[in-house]
């Protein structure tokens, strides 16, 4: 099943529009019903990922807390991670204990081992109790004081640990999608209703498609029937200013 032409559609009319575009471009195609997860370009949704434990260290940048807060290249959750957590290295057992119970130990601060995120407030509290007030004061100054918000420090940036956060959306019913057919392969048997619809929609390939190119001095409107190579097109160049000079 070659559904590389477009994403599936939940609406039949939207599926017809995709089919019209495929036919107008010279493709052999038909409109079929298929499950979203079986299509080449399924409809996807972005998971609401707000668990710091499924993120990992990416890089460090020299910034101020004030600058991070207004950084347009970061979404709000990534800003929260950068301003709230610090990358530490320790044993897998210590990482699991902190991620499951929120308890820190010297094994979370080995400097080598498994990379993991530790909340700065938890780290400062632990360092003060464990007898390392100098490091505790350093991190408190950087992350938790008003004065530190305007000074440059290295802050950790994080990325989603498991690849793309986009997931294929599951639907209860099959969707409408365009299937591209090979020239030398006969069409597979399809339900009579779908076959009738494909026949009725075939003339739509001869309806011109309009495209508009806006330039600095003029606007180019193109009406095209068929593909770029074998089709026919008519262009109208409309200047923005008229002059007899």
Buried (B, 14 or more C-beta within 10 A) or exposed (E): EEBEBBBBBEEEEBBBBBBBBBBBBBBEBBBBBBBBEBBBEBBBEEEEEEEBEBBBBBEEBEBBBEBBBEBEEBEEBBBBBBBEBBBBBBBEEBBEBBBEEEEBBEBBBEEEBBEBBBBBBBBBBBBBEBEEEEBBBBBBEBBEEEEBBEEEBEBBBBEBEEEEBEEBEEBEEBBBBBBBBEEEEEEEEBEEEBBEBBEEBBEBBEEBBEEEEEEEEEEEBBBBBBEEEEBEEEEEEEEEEEEEE
